[in-house]
């Protein structure tokens, strides 16, 4: 179970990084609309929350 959760944690962290980079690049270029920026921010927060939740579950499993 731990290897699966570790893999999911890596995927969630990479998804967070990808969406964050996409948002920053769009902001720097000025090409994204405010609605698009908000959408990317919501996705980043969602992926980040999933990553934190998986990390907490992993830490709880390791403490046993």
PQR file with spaces between the fields and no chain letter, atoms N, CA, C, O and H, PARSE charges and radii, in Angstrom:
ATOM       1  N    UNK     1       0.814   -1.195    0.000 -0.4000 1.5000
ATOM       2  CA   UNK     1       0.000    0.000    0.000 -0.0000 2.0000
ATOM       3  C    UNK     1       0.861    1.263    0.000  0.5500 1.7000
ATOM       4  O    UNK     1       0.520    2.252   -0.650 -0.5500 1.4000
ATOM       5  N    UNK     2       1.979    1.227    0.732 -0.4000 1.5000
ATOM       6  CA   UNK     2       2.847    2.397    0.788 -0.0000 2.0000
ATOM       7  C    UNK     2       3.458    2.759   -0.566  0.5500 1.7000
ATOM       8  O    UNK     2       3.521    3.942   -0.898 -0.5500 1.4000
ATOM       9  H    UNK     2       2.257    0.425    1.260  0.4000 1.0000
ATOM      10  N    UNK     3       3.913    1.783   -1.363 -0.4000 1.5000
ATOM      11  CA   UNK     3       4.453    2.161   -2.675 -0.0000 2.0000
ATOM      12  C    UNK     3       3.402    2.824   -3.572  0.5500 1.7000
ATOM      13  O    UNK     3       3.713    3.743   -4.330 -0.5500 1.4000
ATOM      14  H    UNK     3       3.862    0.821   -1.093  0.4000 1.0000
ATOM      15  N    UNK     4       2.172    2.352   -3.479 -0.4000 1.5000
ATOM      16  CA   UNK     4       1.097    2.955   -4.268 -0.0000 2.0000
ATOM      17  C    UNK     4       0.854    4.393   -3.830  0.5500 1.7000
ATOM      18  O    UNK     4       0.742    5.290   -4.667 -0.5500 1.4000
ATOM      19  H    UNK     4       1.919    1.605   -2.863  0.4000 1.0000
ATOM      20  N    UNK     5       0.771    4.614   -2.527 -0.4000 1.5000
ATOM      21  CA   UNK     5       0.552    5.966   -2.021 -0.0000 2.0000
ATOM      22  C    UNK     5       1.740    6.875   -2.323  0.5500 1.7000
ATOM      23  O    UNK     5       1.561    8.061   -2.601 -0.5500 1.4000
ATOM      24  H    UNK     5       0.861    3.886   -1.848  0.4000 1.0000
ATOM      25  N    UNK     6       2.936    6.328   -2.271 -0.4000 1.5000
ATOM      26  CA   UNK     6       4.117    7.123   -2.600 -0.0000 2.0000
ATOM      27  C    UNK     6       4.076    7.550   -4.064  0.5500 1.7000
ATOM      28  O    UNK     6       4.385    8.696   -4.390 -0.5500 1.4000
ATOM      29  H    UNK     6       3.081    5.365   -2.045  0.4000 1.0000
ATOM      30  N    UNK     7       3.699    6.639   -4.932 -0.4000 1.5000
ATOM      31  CA   UNK     7       3.564    6.975   -6.348 -0.0000 2.0000
ATOM      32  C    UNK     7       2.487    8.022   -6.584  0.5500 1.7000
ATOM      33  O    UNK     7       2.671    8.944   -7.378 -0.5500 1.4000
ATOM      34  H    UNK     7       3.448    5.708   -4.668  0.4000 1.0000
ATOM      35  N    UNK     8       1.359    7.875   -5.891 -0.4000 1.5000
ATOM      36  CA   UNK     8       0.291    8.867   -6.015 -0.0000 2.0000
ATOM      37  C    UNK     8       0.724   10.227   -5.490  0.5500 1.7000
ATOM      38  O    UNK     8       0.341   11.261   -6.039 -0.5500 1.4000
ATOM      39  H    UNK     8       1.209    7.126   -5.246  0.4000 1.0000
ATOM      40  N    UNK     9       1.525   10.228   -4.425 -0.4000 1.5000
ATOM      41  CA   UNK     9       2.040   11.485   -3.883 -0.0000 2.0000
ATOM      42  C    UNK     9       2.943   12.184   -4.896  0.5500 1.7000
ATOM      43  O    UNK     9       2.863   13.400   -5.070 -0.5500 1.4000
ATOM      44  H    UNK     9       1.836    9.388   -3.979  0.4000 1.0000
ATOM      45  N    UNK    10       3.790   11.425   -5.551 -0.4000 1.5000
ATOM      46  CA   UNK    10       4.678   11.997   -6.568 -0.0000 2.0000
ATOM      47  C    UNK    10       3.851   12.563   -7.728  0.5500 1.7000
ATOM      48  O    UNK    10       4.133   13.657   -8.217 -0.5500 1.4000
ATOM      49  H    UNK    10       3.855   10.437   -5.409  0.4000 1.0000
ATOM      50  N    UNK    11       2.843   11.828   -8.159 -0.4000 1.5000
ATOM      51  CA   UNK    11       1.990   12.298   -9.250 -0.0000 2.0000
ATOM      52  C    UNK    11       1.257   13.576   -8.854  0.5500 1.7000
ATOM      53  O    UNK    11       1.179   14.516   -9.645 -0.5500 1.4000
ATOM      54  H    UNK    11       2.613   10.940   -7.762  0.4000 1.0000
ATOM      55  N    UNK    12       0.722   13.616   -7.642 -0.4000 1.5000
ATOM      56  CA   UNK    12      -0.003   14.805   -7.179 -0.0000 2.0000
ATOM      57  C    UNK    12       0.940   15.999   -7.063  0.5500 1.7000
ATOM      58  O    UNK    12       0.565   17.120   -7.408 -0.5500 1.4000
ATOM      59  H    UNK    12       0.785   12.852   -7.000  0.4000 1.0000
ATOM      60  N    UNK    13       2.151   15.769   -6.583 -0.4000 1.5000
ATOM      61  CA   UNK    13       3.123   16.860   -6.459 -0.0000 2.0000
ATOM      62  C    UNK    13       3.537   17.370   -7.838  0.5500 1.7000
ATOM      63  O    UNK    13       3.663   18.578   -8.037 -0.5500 1.4000
ATOM      64  H    UNK    13       2.455   14.858   -6.303  0.4000 1.0000
ATOM      65  N    UNK    14       3.748   16.470   -8.780 -0.4000 1.5000
ATOM      66  CA   UNK    14       4.112   16.894  -10.137 -0.0000 2.0000
ATOM      67  C    UNK    14       2.960   17.627  -10.820  0.5500 1.7000
ATOM      68  O    UNK    14       3.186   18.587  -11.557 -0.5500 1.4000
ATOM      69  H    UNK    14       3.646   15.488   -8.618  0.4000 1.0000
ATOM      70  N    UNK    15       1.733   17.181  -10.579 -0.4000 1.5000
ATOM      71  CA   UNK    15       0.570   17.876  -11.138 -0.0000 2.0000
ATOM      72  C    UNK    15       0.474   19.283  -10.565  0.5500 1.7000
ATOM      73  O    UNK    15       0.174   20.232  -11.290 -0.5500 1.4000
ATOM      74  H    UNK    15       1.550   16.401   -9.981  0.4000 1.0000
ATOM      75  N    UNK    16       0.727   19.422   -9.270 -0.4000 1.5000
ATOM      76  CA   UNK    16       0.733   20.745   -8.635 -0.0000 2.0000
ATOM      77  C    UNK    16       1.802   21.634   -9.256  0.5500 1.7000
ATOM      78  O    UNK    16       1.546   22.794   -9.578 -0.5500 1.4000
ATOM      79  H    UNK    16       0.970   18.651   -8.681  0.4000 1.0000
ATOM      80  N    UNK    17       2.990   21.087   -9.420 -0.4000 1.5000
ATOM      81  CA   UNK    17       4.086   21.856  -10.010 -0.0000 2.0000
ATOM      82  C    UNK    17       3.773   22.268  -11.439  0.5500 1.7000
ATOM      83  O    UNK    17       4.067   23.395  -11.839 -0.5500 1.4000
ATOM      84  H    UNK    17       3.198   20.145   -9.158  0.4000 1.0000
ATOM      85  N    UNK    18       3.181   21.371  -12.209 -0.4000 1.5000
ATOM      86  CA   UNK    18       2.851   21.664  -13.601 -0.0000 2.0000
ATOM      87  C    UNK    18       1.830   22.799  -13.697  0.5500 1.7000
ATOM      88  O    UNK    18       2.003   23.730  -14.483 -0.5500 1.4000
ATOM      89  H    UNK    18       2.942   20.455  -11.885  0.4000 1.0000
ATOM      90  N    UNK    19       0.771   22.716  -12.899 -0.4000 1.5000
ATOM      91  CA   UNK    19      -0.272   23.743  -12.944 -0.0000 2.0000
ATOM      92  C    UNK    19       0.280   25.073  -12.431  0.5500 1.7000
ATOM      93  O    UNK    19      -0.056   26.132  -12.962 -0.5500 1.4000
ATOM      94  H    UNK    19       0.631   21.959  -12.260  0.4000 1.0000
ATOM      95  N    UNK    20       1.124   25.019  -11.403 -0.4000 1.5000
ATOM      96  CA   UNK    20       1.741   26.244  -10.893 -0.0000 2.0000
ATOM      97  C    UNK    20       2.606   26.897  -11.956  0.5500 1.7000
ATOM      98  O    UNK    20       2.524   28.108  -12.165 -0.5500 1.4000
ATOM      99  H    UNK    20       1.397   24.159  -10.972  0.4000 1.0000
ATOM     100  N    UNK    21       3.435   26.109  -12.631 -0.4000 1.5000
ATOM     101  CA   UNK    21       4.302   26.646  -13.681 -0.0000 2.0000
ATOM     102  C    UNK    21       3.483   27.211  -14.832  0.5500 1.7000
ATOM     103  O    UNK    21       3.814   28.262  -15.380 -0.5500 1.4000
ATOM     104  H    UNK    21       3.502   25.126  -12.462  0.4000 1.0000
ATOM     105  N    UNK    22       2.428   26.523  -15.192 -0.4000 1.5000
ATOM     106  CA   UNK    22       1.562   26.996  -16.271 -0.0000 2.0000
ATOM     107  C    UNK    22       0.933   28.340  -15.915  0.5500 1.7000
ATOM     108  O    UNK    22       0.834   29.230  -16.760 -0.5500 1.4000
ATOM     109  H    UNK    22       2.159   25.669  -14.747  0.4000 1.0000
ATOM     110  N    UNK    23       0.511   28.480  -14.665 -0.4000 1.5000
ATOM     111  CA   UNK    23      -0.075   29.740  -14.213 -0.0000 2.0000
ATOM     112  C    UNK    23       0.930   30.876  -14.173  0.5500 1.7000
ATOM     113  O    UNK    23       0.625   31.998  -14.575 -0.5500 1.4000
ATOM     114  H    UNK    23       0.592   27.758  -13.979  0.4000 1.0000
ATOM     115  N    UNK    24       2.127   30.585  -13.691 -0.4000 1.5000
ATOM     116  CA   UNK    24       3.165   31.615  -13.614 -0.0000 2.0000
ATOM     117  C    UNK    24       3.582   32.054  -15.016  0.5500 1.7000
ATOM     118  O    UNK    24       3.750   33.247  -15.270 -0.5500 1.4000
ATOM     119  H    UNK    24       2.376   29.673  -13.365  0.4000 1.0000
ATOM     120  N    UNK    25       3.747   31.114  -15.906 -0.4000 1.5000
ATOM     121  CA   UNK    25       4.119   31.449  -17.285 -0.0000 2.0000
ATOM     122  C    UNK    25       3.033   32.288  -17.940  0.5500 1.7000
ATOM     123  O    UNK    25       3.333   33.266  -18.625 -0.5500 1.4000
ATOM     124  H    UNK    25       3.611   30.145  -15.699  0.4000 1.0000
ATOM     125  N    UNK    26       1.780   31.918  -17.738 -0.4000 1.5000
ATOM     126  CA   UNK    26       0.678   32.693  -18.298 -0.0000 2.0000
ATOM     127  C    UNK    26       0.624   34.090  -17.728  0.5500 1.7000
ATOM     128  O    UNK    26       0.315   35.046  -18.439 -0.5500 1.4000
ATOM     129  H    UNK    26       1.536   31.124  -17.182  0.4000 1.0000
ATOM     130  N    UNK    27       0.928   34.215  -16.431 -0.4000 1.5000
ATOM     131  CA   UNK    27       0.910   35.528  -15.796 -0.0000 2.0000
ATOM     132  C    UNK    27       2.048   36.406  -16.323  0.5500 1.7000
ATOM     133  O    UNK    27       1.851   37.593  -16.581 -0.5500 1.4000
ATOM     134  H    UNK    27       1.179   33.438  -15.853  0.4000 1.0000
ATOM     135  N    UNK    28       3.223   35.825  -16.478 -0.4000 1.5000
ATOM     136  CA   UNK    28       4.375   36.582  -16.964 -0.0000 2.0000
ATOM     137  C    UNK    28       4.150   37.045  -18.404  0.5500 1.7000
ATOM     138  O    UNK    28       4.475   38.178  -18.759 -0.5500 1.4000
ATOM     139  H    UNK    28       3.383   34.861  -16.268  0.4000 1.0000
ATOM     140  N    UNK    29       3.600   36.169  -19.216 -0.4000 1.5000
ATOM     141  CA   UNK    29       3.348   36.525  -20.610 -0.0000 2.0000
ATOM     142  C    UNK    29       2.152   37.456  -20.758  0.5500 1.7000
ATOM     143  O    UNK    29       2.018   38.144  -21.770 -0.5500 1.4000
ATOM     144  H    UNK    29       3.336   35.249  -18.928  0.4000 1.0000
ATOM     145  N    UNK    30       1.293   37.479  -19.761 -0.4000 1.5000
ATOM     146  CA   UNK    30       0.105   38.314  -19.822 -0.0000 2.0000
ATOM     147  C    UNK    30      -0.927   37.819  -20.803  0.5500 1.7000
ATOM     148  O    UNK    30      -1.827   38.563  -21.194 -0.5500 1.4000
ATOM     149  H    UNK    30       1.402   36.921  -18.939  0.4000 1.0000
ATOM     150  N    UNK    31      -0.807   36.573  -21.203 -0.4000 1.5000
ATOM     151  CA   UNK    31      -1.693   36.040  -22.230 -0.0000 2.0000
ATOM     152  C    UNK    31      -2.946   35.377  -21.665  0.5500 1.7000
ATOM     153  O    UNK    31      -3.887   35.102  -22.410 -0.5500 1.4000
ATOM     154  H    UNK    31      -0.077   35.968  -20.886  0.4000 1.0000
ATOM     155  N    UNK    32      -2.970   35.116  -20.356 -0.4000 1.5000
ATOM     156  CA   UNK    32      -4.131   34.409  -19.823 -0.0000 2.0000
ATOM     157  C    UNK    32      -5.142   35.394  -19.244  0.5500 1.7000
ATOM     158  O    UNK    32      -4.783   36.420  -18.666 -0.5500 1.4000
ATOM     159  H    UNK    32      -2.206   35.339  -19.751  0.4000 1.0000
ATOM     160  N    UNK    33      -6.399   35.055  -19.414 -0.4000 1.5000
ATOM     161  CA   UNK    33      -7.475   35.892  -18.891 -0.0000 2.0000
ATOM     162  C    UNK    33      -7.598   35.669  -17.381  0.5500 1.7000
ATOM     163  O    UNK    33      -7.106   34.668  -16.860 -0.5500 1.4000
ATOM     164  H    UNK    33      -6.691   34.222  -19.883  0.4000 1.0000
ATOM     165  N    UNK    34      -8.246   36.591  -16.686 -0.4000 1.5000
ATOM     166  CA   UNK    34      -8.436   36.398  -15.237 -0.0000 2.0000
ATOM     167  C    UNK    34      -9.211   35.117  -14.898  0.5500 1.7000
ATOM     168  O    UNK    34      -8.960   34.483  -13.873 -0.5500 1.4000
ATOM     169  H    UNK    34      -8.645   37.404  -17.109  0.4000 1.0000
ATOM     170  N    UNK    35     -10.151   34.747  -15.771 -0.4000 1.5000
ATOM     171  CA   UNK    35     -10.905   33.521  -15.527 -0.0000 2.0000
ATOM     172  C    UNK    35     -10.004   32.292  -15.621  0.5500 1.7000
ATOM     173  O    UNK    35     -10.121   31.359  -14.827 -0.5500 1.4000
ATOM     174  H    UNK    35     -10.355   35.262  -16.604  0.4000 1.0000
ATOM     175  N    UNK    36      -9.119   32.306  -16.588 -0.4000 1.5000
ATOM     176  CA   UNK    36      -8.173   31.191  -16.767 -0.0000 2.0000
ATOM     177  C    UNK    36      -7.209   31.120  -15.577  0.5500 1.7000
ATOM     178  O    UNK    36      -6.884   30.033  -15.100 -0.5500 1.4000
ATOM     179  H    UNK    36      -9.023   33.065  -17.233  0.4000 1.0000
ATOM     180  N    UNK    37      -6.760   32.276  -15.107 -0.4000 1.5000
ATOM     181  CA   UNK    37      -5.858   32.308  -13.958 -0.0000 2.0000
ATOM     182  C    UNK    37      -6.548   31.745  -12.722  0.5500 1.7000
ATOM     183  O    UNK    37      -5.934   31.007  -11.952 -0.5500 1.4000
ATOM     184  H    UNK    37      -7.024   33.159  -15.494  0.4000 1.0000
ATOM     185  N    UNK    38      -7.823   32.088  -12.528 -0.4000 1.5000
ATOM     186  CA   UNK    38      -8.572   31.562  -11.388 -0.0000 2.0000
ATOM     187  C    UNK    38      -8.767   30.049  -11.503  0.5500 1.7000
ATOM     188  O    UNK    38      -8.677   29.327  -10.511 -0.5500 1.4000
ATOM     189  H    UNK    38      -8.321   32.688  -13.154  0.4000 1.0000
ATOM     190  N    UNK    39      -9.031   29.584  -12.710 -0.4000 1.5000
ATOM     191  CA   UNK    39      -9.194   28.151  -12.931 -0.0000 2.0000
ATOM     192  C    UNK    39      -7.911   27.396  -12.598  0.5500 1.7000
ATOM     193  O    UNK    39      -7.952   26.347  -11.955 -0.5500 1.4000
ATOM     194  H    UNK    39      -9.104   30.171  -13.516  0.4000 1.0000
ATOM     195  N    UNK    40      -6.780   27.926  -13.033 -0.4000 1.5000
ATOM     196  CA   UNK    40      -5.502   27.283  -12.736 -0.0000 2.0000
ATOM     197  C    UNK    40      -5.207   27.305  -11.241  0.5500 1.7000
ATOM     198  O    UNK    40      -4.663   26.345  -10.696 -0.5500 1.4000
ATOM     199  H    UNK    40      -6.747   28.778  -13.556  0.4000 1.0000
ATOM     200  N    UNK    41      -5.567   28.404  -10.581 -0.4000 1.5000
ATOM     201  CA   UNK    41      -5.331   28.486   -9.146 -0.0000 2.0000
ATOM     202  C    UNK    41      -6.188   27.458   -8.399  0.5500 1.7000
ATOM     203  O    UNK    41      -5.717   26.824   -7.455 -0.5500 1.4000
ATOM     204  H    UNK    41      -6.008   29.184  -11.024  0.4000 1.0000
ATOM     205  N    UNK    42      -7.432   27.298   -8.820 -0.4000 1.5000
ATOM     206  CA   UNK    42      -8.291   26.303   -8.181 -0.0000 2.0000
ATOM     207  C    UNK    42      -7.746   24.888   -8.394  0.5500 1.7000
ATOM     208  O    UNK    42      -7.768   24.068   -7.477 -0.5500 1.4000
ATOM     209  H    UNK    42      -7.815   27.813   -9.587  0.4000 1.0000
ATOM     210  N    UNK    43      -7.260   24.607   -9.596 -0.4000 1.5000
ATOM     211  CA   UNK    43      -6.681   23.280   -9.859 -0.0000 2.0000
ATOM     212  C    UNK    43      -5.437   23.055   -9.011  0.5500 1.7000
ATOM     213  O    UNK    43      -5.232   21.964   -8.480 -0.5500 1.4000
ATOM     214  H    UNK    43      -7.242   25.273  -10.341  0.4000 1.0000
ATOM     215  N    UNK    44      -4.599   24.098   -8.883 -0.4000 1.5000
ATOM     216  CA   UNK    44      -3.382   23.974   -8.084 -0.0000 2.0000
ATOM     217  C    UNK    44      -3.729   23.677   -6.637  0.5500 1.7000
ATOM     218  O    UNK    44      -3.108   22.817   -6.012 -0.5500 1.4000
ATOM     219  H    UNK    44      -4.766   24.985   -9.314  0.4000 1.0000
ATOM     220  N    UNK    45      -4.708   24.376   -6.103 -0.4000 1.5000
ATOM     221  CA   UNK    45      -5.100   24.157   -4.717 -0.0000 2.0000
ATOM     222  C    UNK    45      -5.654   22.749   -4.538  0.5500 1.7000
ATOM     223  O    UNK    45      -5.372   22.102   -3.529 -0.5500 1.4000
ATOM     224  H    UNK    45      -5.213   25.075   -6.611  0.4000 1.0000
ATOM     225  N    UNK    46      -6.432   22.268   -5.493 -0.4000 1.5000
ATOM     226  CA   UNK    46      -6.970   20.914   -5.428 -0.0000 2.0000
ATOM     227  C    UNK    46      -5.846   19.874   -5.430  0.5500 1.7000
ATOM     228  O    UNK    46      -5.824   18.984   -4.581 -0.5500 1.4000
ATOM     229  H    UNK    46      -6.661   22.794   -6.313  0.4000 1.0000
ATOM     230  N    UNK    47      -4.920   19.985   -6.376 -0.4000 1.5000
ATOM     231  CA   UNK    47      -3.809   19.028   -6.437 -0.0000 2.0000
ATOM     232  C    UNK    47      -2.946   19.100   -5.182  0.5500 1.7000
ATOM     233  O    UNK    47      -2.471   18.078   -4.686 -0.5500 1.4000
ATOM     234  H    UNK    47      -4.939   20.708   -7.066  0.4000 1.0000
ATOM     235  N    UNK    48      -2.747   20.310   -4.676 -0.4000 1.5000
ATOM     236  CA   UNK    48      -1.944   20.490   -3.469 -0.0000 2.0000
ATOM     237  C    UNK    48      -2.643   19.844   -2.270  0.5500 1.7000
ATOM     238  O    UNK    48      -1.986   19.206   -1.447 -0.5500 1.4000
ATOM     239  H    UNK    48      -3.133   21.140   -5.079  0.4000 1.0000
ATOM     240  N    UNK    49      -3.943   19.998   -2.161 -0.4000 1.5000
ATOM     241  CA   UNK    49      -4.688   19.386   -1.059 -0.0000 2.0000
ATOM     242  C    UNK    49      -4.622   17.863   -1.134  0.5500 1.7000
ATOM     243  O    UNK    49      -4.479   17.191   -0.113 -0.5500 1.4000
ATOM     244  H    UNK    49      -4.477   20.516   -2.829  0.4000 1.0000
ATOM     245  N    UNK    50      -4.724   17.329   -2.336 -0.4000 1.5000
ATOM     246  CA   UNK    50      -4.623   15.873   -2.509 -0.0000 2.0000
ATOM     247  C    UNK    50      -3.229   15.395   -2.095  0.5500 1.7000
ATOM     248  O    UNK    50      -3.099   14.367   -1.431 -0.5500 1.4000
ATOM     249  H    UNK    50      -4.839   17.876   -3.165  0.4000 1.0000
ATOM     250  N    UNK    51      -2.196   16.133   -2.481 -0.4000 1.5000
ATOM     251  CA   UNK    51      -0.827   15.753   -2.117 -0.0000 2.0000
ATOM     252  C    UNK    51      -0.634   15.785   -0.608  0.5500 1.7000
ATOM     253  O    UNK    51      -0.015   14.884   -0.043 -0.5500 1.4000
ATOM     254  H    UNK    51      -2.302   16.968   -3.021  0.4000 1.0000
ATOM     255  N    UNK    52      -1.151   16.803    0.042 -0.4000 1.5000
ATOM     256  CA   UNK    52      -1.015   16.897    1.497 -0.0000 2.0000
ATOM     257  C    UNK    52      -1.780   15.764    2.173  0.5500 1.7000
ATOM     258  O    UNK    52      -1.284   15.171    3.131 -0.5500 1.4000
ATOM     259  H    UNK    52      -1.654   17.536   -0.417  0.4000 1.0000
ATOM     260  N    UNK    53      -2.969   15.459    1.691 -0.4000 1.5000
ATOM     261  CA   UNK    53      -3.759   14.371    2.263 -0.0000 2.0000
ATOM     262  C    UNK    53      -3.031   13.035    2.129  0.5500 1.7000
ATOM     263  O    UNK    53      -2.994   12.249    3.076 -0.5500 1.4000
ATOM     264  H    UNK    53      -3.372   15.941    0.913  0.4000 1.0000
ATOM     265  N    UNK    54      -2.460   12.780    0.974 -0.4000 1.5000
ATOM     266  CA   UNK    54      -1.711   11.531    0.773 -0.0000 2.0000
ATOM     267  C    UNK    54      -0.488   11.496    1.679  0.5500 1.7000
ATOM     268  O    UNK    54      -0.160   10.448    2.235 -0.5500 1.4000
ATOM     269  H    UNK    54      -2.490   13.418    0.204  0.4000 1.0000
ATOM     270  N    UNK    55       0.191   12.632    1.834 -0.4000 1.5000
ATOM     271  CA   UNK    55       1.365   12.693    2.705 -0.0000 2.0000
ATOM     272  C    UNK    55       0.981   12.403    4.152  0.5500 1.7000
ATOM     273  O    UNK    55       1.702   11.695    4.855 -0.5500 1.4000
ATOM     274  H    UNK    55      -0.075   13.483    1.382  0.4000 1.0000
ATOM     275  N    UNK    56      -0.145   12.945    4.600 -0.4000 1.5000
ATOM     276  CA   UNK    56      -0.611   12.683    5.969 -0.0000 2.0000
ATOM     277  C    UNK    56      -0.928   11.203    6.149  0.5500 1.7000
ATOM     278  O    UNK    56      -0.570   10.611    7.167 -0.5500 1.4000
ATOM     279  H    UNK    56      -0.730   13.520    4.029  0.4000 1.0000
ATOM     280  N    UNK    57      -1.593   10.609    5.175 -0.4000 1.5000
ATOM     281  CA   UNK    57      -1.915    9.178    5.257 -0.0000 2.0000
ATOM     282  C    UNK    57      -0.635    8.357    5.311  0.5500 1.7000
ATOM     283  O    UNK    57      -0.539    7.416    6.099 -0.5500 1.4000
ATOM     284  H    UNK    57      -1.884   11.090    4.349  0.4000 1.0000
ATOM     285  N    UNK    58       0.339    8.695    4.495 -0.4000 1.5000
ATOM     286  CA   UNK    58       1.619    7.977    4.508 -0.0000 2.0000
ATOM     287  C    UNK    58       2.314    8.108    5.854  0.5500 1.7000
ATOM     288  O    UNK    58       2.840    7.130    6.384 -0.5500 1.4000
ATOM     289  H    UNK    58       0.262    9.459    3.855  0.4000 1.0000
ATOM     290  N    UNK    59       2.316    9.318    6.407 -0.4000 1.5000
ATOM     291  CA   UNK    59       2.959    9.516    7.710 -0.0000 2.0000
ATOM     292  C    UNK    59       2.243    8.735    8.813  0.5500 1.7000
ATOM     293  O    UNK    59       2.888    8.177    9.701 -0.5500 1.4000
ATOM     294  H    UNK    59       1.889   10.113    5.976  0.4000 1.0000
ATOM     295  N    UNK    60       0.932    8.697    8.757 -0.4000 1.5000
ATOM     296  CA   UNK    60       0.186    7.910    9.743 -0.0000 2.0000
ATOM     297  C    UNK    60       0.482    6.424    9.604  0.5500 1.7000
ATOM     298  O    UNK    60       0.595    5.716   10.606 -0.5500 1.4000
ATOM     299  H    UNK    60       0.408    9.151    8.037  0.4000 1.0000
ATOM     300  N    UNK    61       0.608    5.950    8.381 -0.4000 1.5000
ATOM     301  CA   UNK    61       0.927    4.538    8.164 -0.0000 2.0000
ATOM     302  C    UNK    61       2.336    4.206    8.644  0.5500 1.7000
ATOM     303  O    UNK    61       2.571    3.124    9.183 -0.5500 1.4000
ATOM     304  H    UNK    61       0.517    6.524    7.568  0.4000 1.0000
ATOM     305  N    UNK    62       3.262    5.122    8.453 -0.4000 1.5000
ATOM     306  CA   UNK    62       4.651    4.873    8.858 -0.0000 2.0000
ATOM     307  C    UNK    62       4.839    4.938   10.371  0.5500 1.7000
ATOM     308  O    UNK    62       5.768    4.332   10.906 -0.5500 1.4000
ATOM     309  H    UNK    62       3.071    6.001    8.015  0.4000 1.0000
ATOM     310  N    UNK    63       3.970    5.663   11.060 -0.4000 1.5000
ATOM     311  CA   UNK    63       4.134    5.801   12.511 -0.0000 2.0000
ATOM     312  C    UNK    63       3.667    4.561   13.262  0.5500 1.7000
ATOM     313  O    UNK    63       3.954    4.414   14.450 -0.5500 1.4000
ATOM     314  H    UNK    63       3.216    6.154   10.625  0.4000 1.0000
ATOM     315  N    UNK    64       2.963    3.684   12.597 -0.4000 1.5000
ATOM     316  CA   UNK    64       2.494    2.461   13.249 -0.0000 2.0000
ATOM     317  C    UNK    64       3.572    1.434   13.323  0.5500 1.7000
ATOM     318  O    UNK    64       3.349    0.341   13.843 -0.5500 1.4000
ATOM     319  H    UNK    64       2.730    3.803   11.632  0.4000 1.0000
